[in-house]
Amino acid sequence: MPETLIKAYAKRGVPFAQGYGLTETAPLALILRTDEVDVKVGAAGHKVLPLSDVRLVDAANRPVGAGERGEICVRGPQVMAGYWNNPEATAAVIDEEDWFHTGDIGQADEDGYVWVVDRVKDMVISGGENVYPAEVEDVLYHHPAIAEVAVLGTPHERWGEAVTAVVAPQPGSTLTLEELREFCQDKLAGYKIPLRLEFTEALPRSSSGKILKYRLRDQLPESG
């Protein structure tokens, strides 16, 4: 959940709890209680389920420390046994120690609270640097001209991928790439600032409300 939305709820005195999980984890893995939302702003939560555990690992499946980014993995009795009649897909996500690899990138603090940074497959590699779209999106949501935004990588001759912002603007608002980049100057590292800006009336979403970035990629012109 974007921090701008969390803070909007807080201003109105509306308490809420936050949870993280997948269908494969039936479905919870992390929970952030209503009394923790203001203390751990933006966190997905802390592991609370009996006999269940959560850890973050690097590309070599080694646990990472607090403050480091890694793939979120879940192990416990609530995790699925496997995909029906699909041992190859099962082997791709459940390792030899029974850890389920979620495909989400997270970062934990010293207290064990986990922030979901992004999807592994959505990460943009621009000029050899890893850019997590969710971090950029969280900054862009503060821009008054933006109603909705999705950040993704598109092909770029020099950098490999260009950080691209697809924006659904607020009614009656206008925005240029130069204005967007200037807005980001003191908020993001240079390589994270969008190199390309595209517009759409509304972001395509699934029936559960998730933004379908693969559809956005299909809709974009070949070059910005």
Z-matrix of the N, CA and C atoms (Angstrom, degrees):
N
C 1 1.463
C 2 1.523 1 109.27
N 3 1.340 2 118.34 1 127.31
C 4 1.469 3 120.62 2 179.51
C 5 1.532 4 111.64 3 -58.08
N 6 1.335 5 116.39 4 141.72
C 7 1.459 6 119.90 5 -179.24
C 8 1.518 7 111.99 6 -61.19
N 9 1.345 8 117.08 7 -30.01
C 10 1.466 9 119.46 8 178.70
C 11 1.526 10 110.66 9 -61.05
N 12 1.330 11 117.49 10 -37.77
C 13 1.456 12 121.18 11 179.24
C 14 1.530 13 110.67 12 -72.24
N 15 1.327 14 116.33 13 -39.70
C 16 1.469 15 120.50 14 177.31
C 17 1.521 16 110.36 15 -59.33
N 18 1.331 17 116.66 16 -46.11
C 19 1.466 18 121.02 17 -178.46
C 20 1.525 19 111.39 18 -68.61
N 21 1.346 20 116.77 19 -31.82
C 22 1.463 21 119.85 20 177.45
C 23 1.527 22 110.66 21 -65.36
N 24 1.337 23 117.02 22 -40.58
C 25 1.466 24 120.94 23 175.06
C 26 1.525 25 110.51 24 -63.07
N 27 1.343 26 115.89 25 -43.26
C 28 1.468 27 120.13 26 -177.14
C 29 1.527 28 111.14 27 -61.75
N 30 1.339 29 117.40 28 -39.86
C 31 1.457 30 120.67 29 -179.93
C 32 1.520 31 112.14 30 -62.72
N 33 1.315 32 115.46 31 -27.68
C 34 1.465 33 120.37 32 -179.42
C 35 1.522 34 112.65 33 -94.03
N 36 1.336 35 115.52 34 3.29
C 37 1.458 36 120.08 35 178.42
C 38 1.516 37 114.00 36 68.89
N 39 1.335 38 116.18 37 27.35
C 40 1.472 39 120.58 38 -179.36
C 41 1.532 40 109.67 39 -97.50
N 42 1.328 41 117.89 40 110.57
C 43 1.471 42 119.97 41 179.37
C 44 1.532 43 111.11 42 -81.14
N 45 1.302 44 116.90 43 149.58
C 46 1.461 45 120.36 44 176.09
C 47 1.522 46 108.46 45 -154.18
N 48 1.310 47 115.07 46 160.28
C 49 1.462 48 122.23 47 173.89
C 50 1.520 49 107.79 48 -108.53
N 51 1.307 50 115.23 49 155.72
C 52 1.457 51 119.49 50 179.87
C 53 1.526 52 108.47 51 -125.48
N 54 1.318 53 116.13 52 144.24
C 55 1.454 54 120.26 53 179.05
C 56 1.515 55 110.66 54 -136.32
N 57 1.310 56 115.36 55 157.74
C 58 1.467 57 121.41 56 178.32
C 59 1.519 58 109.17 57 -134.53
N 60 1.312 59 115.02 58 137.71
C 61 1.450 60 119.74 59 175.71
C 62 1.514 61 110.40 60 175.76
N 63 1.312 62 115.65 61 -175.04
C 64 1.453 63 122.67 62 -179.06
C 65 1.523 64 108.55 63 -138.10
N 66 1.307 65 116.29 64 165.79
C 67 1.464 66 119.68 65 173.51
C 68 1.518 67 109.99 66 -54.61
N 69 1.347 68 116.47 67 -38.55
C 70 1.460 69 121.04 68 -177.51
C 71 1.523 70 113.14 69 -68.19
N 72 1.352 71 117.33 70 -16.47
C 73 1.467 72 120.04 71 178.14
C 74 1.521 73 111.61 72 -107.59
N 75 1.280 74 117.05 73 10.60
C 76 1.476 75 126.77 74 165.77
C 77 1.531 76 119.37 75 57.24
N 78 1.309 77 123.58 76 49.05
C 79 1.465 78 125.85 77 -23.97
C 80 1.524 79 113.20 78 -106.96
N 81 1.345 80 119.20 79 -6.43
C 82 1.466 81 119.54 80 -170.35
C 83 1.524 82 114.07 81 -86.36
N 84 1.339 83 114.29 82 146.80
C 85 1.460 84 121.36 83 172.03
C 86 1.519 85 110.91 84 -131.27
N 87 1.355 86 116.16 85 -32.79
C 88 1.462 87 122.30 86 -179.42
C 89 1.519 88 109.11 87 -134.89
N 90 1.337 89 115.85 88 147.35
C 91 1.468 90 120.39 89 177.63
C 92 1.525 91 109.40 90 -138.28
N 93 1.340 92 115.74 91 136.95
C 94 1.459 93 122.41 92 173.62
C 95 1.524 94 107.25 93 -115.76
N 96 1.341 95 116.37 94 115.25
C 97 1.462 96 120.56 95 -175.68
C 98 1.533 97 111.55 96 -73.17
N 99 1.310 98 115.52 97 164.22
C 100 1.472 99 120.43 98 -179.06
C 101 1.526 100 111.67 99 -59.79
N 102 1.342 101 117.90 100 -32.65
C 103 1.462 102 120.11 101 -178.94
C 104 1.527 103 112.64 102 -81.64
N 105 1.339 104 117.12 103 -2.00
C 106 1.456 105 120.45 104 -179.76
C 107 1.532 106 112.83 105 -107.08
N 108 1.324 107 116.88 106 -12.40
C 109 1.462 108 120.99 107 -173.81
C 110 1.518 109 112.10 108 -59.28
N 111 1.332 110 117.87 109 -41.05
C 112 1.461 111 121.37 110 -179.24
C 113 1.525 112 112.40 111 -76.85
N 114 1.331 113 116.54 112 -23.36
C 115 1.460 114 120.68 113 -177.67
C 116 1.524 115 111.23 114 -85.30
N 117 1.332 116 116.53 115 -40.92
C 118 1.465 117 122.67 116 -179.32
C 119 1.525 118 108.90 117 -115.00
N 120 1.318 119 115.90 118 64.20
C 121 1.460 120 121.05 119 -173.82
C 122 1.527 121 110.88 120 -60.16
N 123 1.326 122 115.68 121 124.76
C 124 1.450 123 121.07 122 177.11
C 125 1.509 124 114.96 123 89.82
N 126 1.336 125 118.04 124 -10.20
C 127 1.465 126 119.91 125 179.48
C 128 1.517 127 110.91 126 -70.63
N 129 1.336 128 115.63 127 147.27
C 130 1.463 129 120.50 128 175.53
C 131 1.520 130 110.47 129 -76.98
N 132 1.340 131 115.87 130 -28.39
C 133 1.453 132 118.89 131 177.79
C 134 1.515 133 113.57 132 142.42
N 135 1.321 134 113.76 133 -166.79
C 136 1.461 135 123.73 134 -177.25
C 137 1.518 136 107.21 135 -129.86
N 138 1.322 137 117.22 136 147.93
C 139 1.466 138 118.68 137 179.78
C 140 1.529 139 109.81 138 -68.39
N 141 1.329 140 115.55 139 131.39
C 142 1.459 141 120.31 140 -177.20
C 143 1.530 142 112.62 141 -135.73
N 144 1.324 143 117.88 142 -8.87
C 145 1.461 144 119.64 143 -174.83
C 146 1.523 145 111.25 144 -76.93
N 147 1.321 146 117.81 145 137.12
C 148 1.465 147 120.92 146 179.60
C 149 1.529 148 111.48 147 -59.84
N 150 1.319 149 116.62 148 138.87
C 151 1.462 150 124.24 149 175.27
C 152 1.519 151 113.33 150 63.38
N 153 1.330 152 117.37 151 12.44
C 154 1.459 153 121.45 152 -179.31
C 155 1.515 154 109.64 153 -112.62
N 156 1.335 155 116.14 154 152.18
C 157 1.457 156 119.22 155 179.59
C 158 1.529 157 109.74 156 -141.07
N 159 1.315 158 115.07 157 156.25
C 160 1.458 159 122.66 158 179.50
C 161 1.519 160 107.67 159 -133.96
N 162 1.321 161 116.25 160 137.43
C 163 1.462 162 119.93 161 174.34
C 164 1.521 163 109.79 162 -144.76
N 165 1.336 164 115.67 163 162.11
C 166 1.451 165 122.23 164 177.38
C 167 1.519 166 108.44 165 -113.31
N 168 1.340 167 116.82 166 136.00
C 169 1.459 168 120.45 167 -176.16
C 170 1.526 169 110.81 168 -130.74
N 171 1.342 170 114.90 169 157.64
C 172 1.460 171 120.04 170 176.76
C 173 1.529 172 109.97 171 -87.54
N 174 1.329 173 117.19 172 -171.52
C 175 1.465 174 121.57 173 -176.17
C 176 1.524 175 112.38 174 -65.54
N 177 1.344 176 117.01 175 -20.46
C 178 1.459 177 121.60 176 178.34
C 179 1.528 178 111.92 177 -95.35
N 180 1.322 179 116.97 178 11.89
C 181 1.471 180 123.63 179 179.23
C 182 1.525 181 112.61 180 66.42
N 183 1.330 182 116.30 181 30.79
C 184 1.462 183 120.96 182 176.30
C 185 1.522 184 109.10 183 -104.09
N 186 1.342 185 117.98 184 134.84
C 187 1.472 186 120.75 185 -179.74
C 188 1.517 187 111.76 186 -57.62
N 189 1.322 188 116.49 187 141.26
C 190 1.468 189 121.33 188 177.21
C 191 1.521 190 108.98 189 -105.52
N 192 1.311 191 116.11 190 159.63
C 193 1.454 192 121.30 191 -177.37
C 194 1.509 193 113.40 192 -86.24
N 195 1.332 194 115.61 193 176.07
C 196 1.464 195 121.57 194 177.82
C 197 1.523 196 109.70 195 -58.78
N 198 1.322 197 115.49 196 137.32
C 199 1.452 198 120.65 197 179.91
C 200 1.508 199 114.59 198 86.90
N 201 1.336 200 117.57 199 -11.54
C 202 1.461 201 121.31 200 178.18
C 203 1.529 202 109.79 201 -97.12
N 204 1.312 203 115.05 202 150.68
C 205 1.455 204 119.60 203 -179.99
C 206 1.525 205 111.02 204 -92.56
N 207 1.324 206 115.02 205 142.70
C 208 1.461 207 120.19 206 178.96
C 209 1.511 208 110.59 207 -162.91
N 210 1.322 209 115.48 208 169.02
C 211 1.456 210 119.68 209 179.37
C 212 1.534 211 110.02 210 -74.20
N 213 1.322 212 116.17 211 134.60
C 214 1.465 213 121.28 212 179.63
C 215 1.529 214 109.24 213 -76.98
N 216 1.328 215 115.79 214 127.12
C 217 1.463 216 122.10 215 178.59
C 218 1.523 217 109.45 216 -123.70
N 219 1.322 218 116.34 217 144.47
C 220 1.469 219 121.95 218 -176.52
C 221 1.524 220 108.76 219 -128.32
N 222 1.344 221 115.67 220 138.98
C 223 1.463 222 121.14 221 175.93
C 224 1.513 223 109.54 222 -139.11
N 225 1.321 224 116.72 223 133.20
C 226 1.451 225 120.28 224 -179.95
C 227 1.515 226 111.55 225 164.65
N 228 1.340 227 116.36 226 175.04
C 229 1.465 228 120.14 227 -176.48
C 230 1.524 229 114.19 228 -67.28
N 231 1.333 230 117.52 229 -16.35
C 232 1.465 231 119.72 230 179.88
C 233 1.522 232 112.53 231 -84.89
N 234 1.333 233 117.24 232 -10.95
C 235 1.464 234 120.75 233 -178.52
C 236 1.529 235 109.75 234 -76.63
N 237 1.317 236 116.30 235 140.34
C 238 1.470 237 121.48 236 -178.39
C 239 1.524 238 111.48 237 -57.23
N 240 1.330 239 115.75 238 155.30
C 241 1.463 240 121.15 239 175.37
C 242 1.524 241 110.60 240 -78.33
N 243 1.331 242 116.60 241 -27.31
C 244 1.459 243 120.20 242 -179.70
C 245 1.511 244 110.78 243 160.62
N 246 1.333 245 116.06 244 171.68
C 247 1.463 246 121.11 245 176.87
C 248 1.522 247 109.66 246 -82.26
N 249 1.309 248 116.43 247 137.42
C 250 1.462 249 122.44 248 -174.51
C 251 1.531 250 111.51 249 -59.35
N 252 1.330 251 114.92 250 120.12
C 253 1.468 252 122.23 251 176.45
C 254 1.529 253 113.09 252 55.44
N 255 1.330 254 116.45 253 32.48
C 256 1.454 255 120.16 254 -179.90
C 257 1.530 256 109.96 255 -141.11
N 258 1.338 257 116.53 256 72.90
C 259 1.469 258 119.68 257 -176.99
C 260 1.523 259 113.20 258 -64.08
N 261 1.340 260 117.73 259 -29.45
C 262 1.463 261 119.99 260 179.74
C 263 1.526 262 110.69 261 -65.93
N 264 1.342 263 116.17 262 -45.54
C 265 1.465 264 119.79 263 179.09
C 266 1.522 265 110.84 264 -65.62
N 267 1.334 266 116.95 265 -36.12
C 268 1.466 267 121.13 266 178.38
C 269 1.521 268 110.66 267 -64.31
N 270 1.327 269 116.38 268 -45.63
C 271 1.467 270 120.93 269 -178.57
C 272 1.528 271 111.45 270 -65.21
N 273 1.325 272 117.04 271 -24.84
C 274 1.457 273 120.68 272 -179.10
C 275 1.525 274 112.67 273 -74.53
N 276 1.338 275 117.71 274 -20.51
C 277 1.468 276 120.11 275 -176.23
C 278 1.530 277 114.29 276 -119.27
N 279 1.329 278 118.54 277 -18.07
C 280 1.470 279 121.11 278 178.29
C 281 1.520 280 108.52 279 -113.96
N 282 1.344 281 116.67 280 118.76
C 283 1.463 282 119.75 281 -175.50
C 284 1.523 283 111.31 282 -85.86
N 285 1.314 284 116.39 283 -175.56
C 286 1.464 285 121.55 284 -174.76
C 287 1.522 286 113.18 285 -67.62
N 288 1.322 287 117.53 286 -19.27
C 289 1.462 288 121.49 287 178.67
C 290 1.530 289 111.69 288 -98.74
N 291 1.336 290 116.14 289 13.61
C 292 1.467 291 123.34 290 177.23
C 293 1.519 292 114.15 291 70.93
N 294 1.324 293 118.11 292 19.52
C 295 1.461 294 121.05 293 173.62
C 296 1.522 295 109.01 294 -81.65
N 297 1.317 296 116.23 295 128.82
C 298 1.461 297 121.47 296 174.81
C 299 1.524 298 108.85 297 -88.34
N 300 1.325 299 116.65 298 123.88
C 301 1.459 300 122.36 299 -178.90
C 302 1.528 301 108.60 300 -92.51
N 303 1.330 302 115.86 301 115.89
C 304 1.460 303 120.88 302 -170.54
C 305 1.521 304 114.22 303 -77.69
N 306 1.331 305 117.54 304 -23.58
C 307 1.461 306 120.11 305 -173.09
C 308 1.516 307 112.38 306 84.53
N 309 1.336 308 117.23 307 2.99
C 310 1.463 309 121.76 308 177.56
C 311 1.528 310 109.84 309 -101.96
N 312 1.318 311 116.09 310 142.56
C 313 1.458 312 121.64 311 176.65
C 314 1.518 313 108.47 312 -96.85
N 315 1.321 314 116.76 313 130.56
C 316 1.457 315 121.48 314 -178.68
C 317 1.509 316 112.01 315 -130.19
N 318 1.314 317 114.69 316 170.06
C 319 1.464 318 122.47 317 176.61
C 320 1.521 319 107.47 318 -143.53
N 321 1.326 320 117.41 319 128.14
C 322 1.463 321 121.83 320 -176.62
C 323 1.523 322 110.68 321 -109.63
N 324 1.345 323 115.63 322 150.88
C 325 1.464 324 119.30 323 174.65
C 326 1.521 325 109.64 324 -95.97
N 327 1.326 326 116.06 325 -176.34
C 328 1.469 327 121.09 326 -176.68
C 329 1.529 328 112.40 327 -65.20
N 330 1.338 329 117.04 328 -21.40
C 331 1.462 330 121.12 329 -179.42
C 332 1.528 331 112.76 330 -89.75
N 333 1.332 332 117.06 331 -1.87
C 334 1.457 333 120.25 332 178.53
C 335 1.517 334 114.93 333 89.67
N 336 1.333 335 117.21 334 7.21
C 337 1.464 336 119.81 335 176.27
C 338 1.523 337 108.91 336 -81.13
N 339 1.320 338 115.56 337 137.50
C 340 1.458 339 121.18 338 -173.15
C 341 1.528 340 110.97 339 -110.84
N 342 1.317 341 115.29 340 132.96
C 343 1.465 342 122.47 341 171.64
C 344 1.523 343 107.66 342 -103.80
N 345 1.315 344 117.20 343 130.11
C 346 1.463 345 120.25 344 175.68
C 347 1.518 346 107.74 345 -84.40
N 348 1.315 347 116.18 346 117.85
C 349 1.459 348 121.59 347 -175.25
C 350 1.524 349 111.08 348 -87.03
N 351 1.333 350 116.92 349 -46.03
C 352 1.461 351 119.61 350 -179.30
C 353 1.522 352 110.25 351 -178.63
N 354 1.332 353 114.74 352 -179.09
C 355 1.454 354 121.85 353 172.96
C 356 1.527 355 108.81 354 -87.66
N 357 1.337 356 116.61 355 140.88
C 358 1.456 357 120.58 356 177.79
C 359 1.520 358 110.28 357 -55.47
N 360 1.320 359 116.99 358 -44.72
C 361 1.472 360 120.62 359 -175.40
C 362 1.526 361 112.37 360 -73.39
N 363 1.336 362 118.44 361 -15.91
C 364 1.467 363 121.13 362 -179.75
C 365 1.521 364 113.07 363 -91.42
N 366 1.338 365 117.39 364 -8.62
C 367 1.456 366 120.37 365 -177.90
C 368 1.526 367 110.19 366 -60.83
N 369 1.337 368 116.15 367 137.58
C 370 1.459 369 122.34 368 178.64
C 371 1.522 370 108.40 369 -100.90
N 372 1.336 371 117.19 370 132.97
C 373 1.463 372 121.11 371 176.18
C 374 1.519 373 107.37 372 -111.36
N 375 1.317 374 115.70 373 105.83
C 376 1.464 375 122.03 374 -175.69
C 377 1.522 376 109.48 375 -118.47
N 378 1.319 377 116.42 376 116.32
C 379 1.457 378 120.32 377 -178.35
C 380 1.516 379 112.81 378 60.59
N 381 1.342 380 117.03 379 30.68
C 382 1.461 381 121.59 380 -179.58
C 383 1.515 382 114.59 381 82.60
N 384 1.312 383 117.65 382 -0.82
C 385 1.468 384 122.16 383 -179.98
C 386 1.532 385 109.73 384 -101.62
N 387 1.330 386 116.20 385 139.50
C 388 1.464 387 121.49 386 177.04
C 389 1.521 388 110.32 387 -82.81
N 390 1.325 389 115.59 388 125.87
C 391 1.463 390 121.04 389 178.07
C 392 1.521 391 108.11 390 -119.72
N 393 1.339 392 116.27 391 124.50
C 394 1.453 393 121.38 392 179.90
C 395 1.522 394 109.25 393 -95.81
N 396 1.344 395 117.97 394 112.07
C 397 1.459 396 121.48 395 -175.24
C 398 1.523 397 114.53 396 -52.41
N 399 1.322 398 118.06 397 -38.01
C 400 1.464 399 120.19 398 -177.18
C 401 1.523 400 111.68 399 -60.43
N 402 1.334 401 117.35 400 -35.88
C 403 1.470 402 120.84 401 178.60
C 404 1.518 403 110.38 402 -64.63
N 405 1.332 404 116.48 403 -43.71
C 406 1.461 405 120.96 404 179.78
C 407 1.526 406 110.23 405 -68.05
N 408 1.330 407 116.71 406 -42.16
C 409 1.465 408 120.79 407 179.71
C 410 1.520 409 111.36 408 -60.40
N 411 1.324 410 116.90 409 -39.21
C 412 1.457 411 120.23 410 -178.74
C 413 1.523 412 111.26 411 -62.60
N 414 1.333 413 117.13 412 -36.00
C 415 1.461 414 121.28 413 176.38
C 416 1.523 415 110.50 414 -70.07
N 417 1.340 416 116.53 415 -45.34
C 418 1.460 417 120.53 416 -175.77
C 419 1.523 418 112.34 417 -66.16
N 420 1.319 419 117.62 418 -28.61
C 421 1.467 420 120.20 419 179.29
C 422 1.535 421 112.02 420 -63.98
N 423 1.319 422 116.98 421 -16.10
C 424 1.469 423 120.20 422 177.33
C 425 1.525 424 112.15 423 -81.27
N 426 1.321 425 117.51 424 -10.40
C 427 1.466 426 119.29 425 -178.94
C 428 1.531 427 109.45 426 -75.86
N 429 1.315 428 118.63 427 129.10
C 430 1.470 429 121.39 428 -174.34
C 431 1.528 430 114.48 429 -64.52
N 432 1.330 431 117.99 430 -18.66
C 433 1.464 432 119.89 431 -178.22
C 434 1.524 433 112.52 432 -88.87
N 435 1.336 434 117.06 433 -4.96
C 436 1.467 435 120.95 434 -173.97
C 437 1.519 436 111.15 435 -104.72
N 438 1.340 437 116.24 436 123.01
C 439 1.464 438 121.50 437 174.08
C 440 1.517 439 110.31 438 -90.07
N 441 1.334 440 116.46 439 -45.30
C 442 1.461 441 122.87 440 178.05
C 443 1.519 442 108.30 441 -141.68
N 444 1.333 443 115.85 442 150.56
C 445 1.457 444 119.21 443 178.59
C 446 1.524 445 109.98 444 -150.82
N 447 1.317 446 115.07 445 144.73
C 448 1.453 447 121.84 446 171.96
C 449 1.522 448 107.53 447 -132.75
N 450 1.319 449 116.41 448 136.63
C 451 1.462 450 121.85 449 -179.54
C 452 1.524 451 108.62 450 -112.69
N 453 1.310 452 115.78 451 133.84
C 454 1.459 453 121.04 452 179.73
C 455 1.515 454 109.64 453 -148.84
N 456 1.322 455 116.38 454 172.36
C 457 1.449 456 121.38 455 179.19
C 458 1.516 457 111.01 456 -100.48
N 459 1.322 458 115.79 457 135.77
C 460 1.461 459 120.97 458 175.03
C 461 1.528 460 108.44 459 -126.25
N 462 1.337 461 117.63 460 153.60
C 463 1.469 462 120.63 461 -175.40
C 464 1.528 463 113.22 462 -56.88
N 465 1.347 464 114.88 463 139.66
C 466 1.460 465 120.85 464 179.25
C 467 1.527 466 108.09 465 -141.99
N 468 1.338 467 116.68 466 130.86
C 469 1.460 468 120.58 467 -174.57
C 470 1.523 469 112.68 468 -61.22
N 471 1.323 470 117.83 469 -38.96
C 472 1.465 471 121.14 470 -175.24
C 473 1.520 472 112.56 471 -89.05
N 474 1.335 473 117.44 472 -44.88
C 475 1.455 474 121.27 473 -170.61
C 476 1.527 475 113.52 474 -99.08
N 477 1.315 476 117.72 475 -1.59
C 478 1.468 477 120.12 476 -177.16
C 479 1.515 478 111.04 477 86.56
N 480 1.326 479 115.68 478 -59.24
C 481 1.459 480 121.47 479 174.02
C 482 1.522 481 109.15 480 -134.74
N 483 1.320 482 115.84 481 144.47
C 484 1.456 483 121.35 482 175.63
C 485 1.522 484 108.92 483 -104.75
N 486 1.324 485 116.29 484 133.36
C 487 1.463 486 120.54 485 174.05
C 488 1.531 487 107.01 486 -68.04
N 489 1.318 488 116.31 487 116.92
C 490 1.458 489 122.08 488 -173.01
C 491 1.520 490 110.59 489 -119.56
N 492 1.323 491 116.62 490 128.40
C 493 1.465 492 122.19 491 177.99
C 494 1.529 493 108.94 492 -103.58
N 495 1.328 494 116.00 493 124.11
C 496 1.461 495 121.70 494 174.50
C 497 1.526 496 106.97 495 -106.00
N 498 1.322 497 115.96 496 115.82
C 499 1.463 498 121.59 497 -169.13
C 500 1.520 499 112.02 498 -115.26
N 501 1.326 500 115.54 499 133.68
C 502 1.461 501 121.86 500 164.64
C 503 1.526 502 105.28 501 -99.83
N 504 1.333 503 118.42 502 108.23
C 505 1.476 504 120.26 503 -173.12
C 506 1.516 505 113.33 504 -75.51
N 507 1.322 506 115.04 505 157.69
C 508 1.457 507 120.80 506 171.39
C 509 1.525 508 108.77 507 -64.41
N 510 1.344 509 119.00 508 145.94
C 511 1.464 510 121.03 509 -179.91
C 512 1.523 511 112.03 510 -53.40
N 513 1.325 512 116.06 511 129.84
C 514 1.454 513 121.30 512 177.67
C 515 1.515 514 114.90 513 80.67
N 516 1.334 515 118.13 514 0.81
C 517 1.463 516 121.30 515 -178.09
C 518 1.520 517 111.23 516 -96.74
N 519 1.319 518 115.28 517 153.07
C 520 1.460 519 122.02 518 174.14
C 521 1.523 520 109.00 519 -126.24
N 522 1.326 521 115.01 520 156.55
C 523 1.460 522 119.68 521 -177.45
C 524 1.517 523 108.78 522 -156.53
N 525 1.318 524 116.80 523 136.39
C 526 1.459 525 121.53 524 175.12
C 527 1.527 526 109.38 525 -113.05
N 528 1.321 527 115.97 526 162.42
C 529 1.458 528 120.38 527 177.91
C 530 1.523 529 110.25 528 -61.80
N 531 1.313 530 117.16 529 -39.66
C 532 1.471 531 120.26 530 179.80
C 533 1.528 532 110.89 531 -62.52
N 534 1.318 533 117.33 532 -42.60
C 535 1.463 534 121.14 533 178.24
C 536 1.529 535 110.86 534 -64.46
N 537 1.330 536 115.87 535 -39.94
C 538 1.464 537 120.07 536 -179.99
C 539 1.523 538 111.11 537 -65.87
N 540 1.319 539 116.76 538 -44.12
C 541 1.457 540 120.89 539 -179.73
C 542 1.533 541 110.98 540 -65.56
N 543 1.322 542 116.99 541 -38.47
C 544 1.461 543 120.22 542 177.74
C 545 1.527 544 110.88 543 -64.32
N 546 1.326 545 116.92 544 -38.64
C 547 1.460 546 121.89 545 178.89
C 548 1.531 547 110.89 546 -61.83
N 549 1.327 548 116.15 547 -32.10
C 550 1.471 549 121.02 548 -175.58
C 551 1.527 550 113.64 549 -87.99
N 552 1.312 551 118.21 550 -9.83
C 553 1.463 552 121.79 551 -169.25
C 554 1.524 553 113.74 552 -52.98
N 555 1.327 554 117.84 553 -46.29
C 556 1.464 555 120.48 554 -176.80
C 557 1.527 556 112.65 555 -97.56
N 558 1.336 557 116.28 556 12.05
C 559 1.461 558 120.20 557 -176.44
C 560 1.523 559 113.22 558 -118.47
N 561 1.317 560 117.15 559 -21.15
C 562 1.459 561 121.39 560 -177.41
C 563 1.530 562 110.06 561 -136.81
N 564 1.337 563 115.47 562 152.45
C 565 1.464 564 119.59 563 171.84
C 566 1.524 565 108.88 564 -63.36
N 567 1.319 566 116.95 565 151.84
C 568 1.447 567 121.44 566 -174.38
C 569 1.518 568 114.68 567 -53.39
N 570 1.351 569 116.78 568 -40.92
C 571 1.461 570 119.61 569 -176.84
C 572 1.539 571 113.13 570 -73.14
N 573 1.343 572 116.83 571 -11.28
C 574 1.463 573 120.84 572 178.49
C 575 1.532 574 112.64 573 -92.58
N 576 1.312 575 116.94 574 -13.03
C 577 1.468 576 120.92 575 -177.20
C 578 1.525 577 109.55 576 -74.21
N 579 1.319 578 118.61 577 131.61
C 580 1.464 579 120.63 578 -176.98
C 581 1.522 580 113.64 579 -54.88
N 582 1.326 581 114.77 580 136.66
C 583 1.457 582 122.13 581 174.64
C 584 1.527 583 111.26 582 -96.38
N 585 1.316 584 115.23 583 -12.54
C 586 1.464 585 120.26 584 -175.53
C 587 1.520 586 109.48 585 -141.66
N 588 1.327 587 115.80 586 141.72
C 589 1.465 588 121.78 587 179.61
C 590 1.527 589 108.81 588 -130.23
N 591 1.332 590 115.32 589 127.45
C 592 1.464 591 121.70 590 176.45
C 593 1.531 592 108.29 591 -127.96
N 594 1.330 593 115.83 592 158.17
C 595 1.462 594 120.49 593 -177.13
C 596 1.523 595 111.38 594 -121.28
N 597 1.320 596 115.48 595 149.79
C 598 1.456 597 122.36 596 175.38
C 599 1.524 598 107.97 597 -146.79
N 600 1.317 599 116.74 598 155.74
C 601 1.468 600 119.55 599 178.38
C 602 1.517 601 111.39 600 -70.48
N 603 1.328 602 116.07 601 -37.91
C 604 1.470 603 121.31 602 178.98
C 605 1.518 604 108.39 603 -156.70
N 606 1.313 605 116.60 604 147.08
C 607 1.458 606 121.17 605 178.87
C 608 1.526 607 110.00 606 -76.89
N 609 1.323 608 118.39 607 135.11
C 610 1.471 609 120.03 608 177.78
C 611 1.523 610 110.87 609 -68.05
N 612 1.307 611 115.86 610 135.08
C 613 1.464 612 120.89 611 -177.64
C 614 1.520 613 111.23 612 -131.16
N 615 1.323 614 114.68 613 156.31
C 616 1.465 615 120.98 614 175.16
C 617 1.522 616 109.06 615 -80.33
N 618 1.323 617 116.57 616 176.43
C 619 1.466 618 120.67 617 179.53
C 620 1.519 619 112.24 618 -63.62
N 621 1.354 620 116.99 619 -22.00
C 622 1.468 621 120.90 620 178.52
C 623 1.527 622 112.19 621 -93.67
N 624 1.350 623 117.15 622 2.17
C 625 1.459 624 120.70 623 176.08
C 626 1.512 625 115.54 624 95.04
N 627 1.334 626 118.02 625 1.71
C 628 1.461 627 119.90 626 179.86
C 629 1.524 628 110.37 627 -77.20
N 630 1.329 629 116.31 628 140.08
C 631 1.453 630 121.36 629 177.85
C 632 1.525 631 109.54 630 -71.26
N 633 1.319 632 116.75 631 129.71
C 634 1.463 633 122.78 632 -178.42
C 635 1.533 634 108.96 633 -94.85
N 636 1.326 635 116.05 634 91.01
C 637 1.458 636 119.69 635 -175.30
C 638 1.518 637 112.40 636 -69.59
N 639 1.323 638 117.57 637 -27.25
C 640 1.456 639 118.45 638 178.75
C 641 1.525 640 110.87 639 -65.89
N 642 1.321 641 117.41 640 -31.43
C 643 1.457 642 120.07 641 175.38
C 644 1.524 643 111.27 642 -70.90
N 645 1.324 644 115.60 643 -37.37
C 646 1.462 645 118.74 644 176.91
C 647 1.526 646 110.51 645 -61.04
N 648 1.325 647 116.43 646 -43.74
C 649 1.465 648 119.76 647 179.51
C 650 1.523 649 111.05 648 -59.74
N 651 1.328 650 116.13 649 -40.91
C 652 1.468 651 120.12 650 179.55
C 653 1.517 652 112.09 651 -65.55
N 654 1.349 653 116.56 652 -29.73
C 655 1.449 654 120.76 653 -176.83
C 656 1.527 655 113.45 654 -82.58
N 657 1.325 656 117.13 655 -20.10
C 658 1.463 657 120.45 656 -174.59
C 659 1.523 658 111.80 657 -75.17
N 660 1.338 659 117.40 658 144.72
C 661 1.471 660 119.66 659 170.91
C 662 1.510 661 109.79 660 -64.77
N 663 1.330 662 117.81 661 162.17
C 664 1.444 663 121.77 662 -173.84
C 665 1.518 664 112.91 663 -64.09
N 666 1.303 665 118.62 664 -30.08
C 667 1.470 666 121.02 665 179.37
C 668 1.503 667 109.81 666 -140.82
N 669 1.368 668 115.80 667 150.74
C 670 1.445 669 119.99 668 -178.38
C 671 1.502 670 112.96 669 -84.79
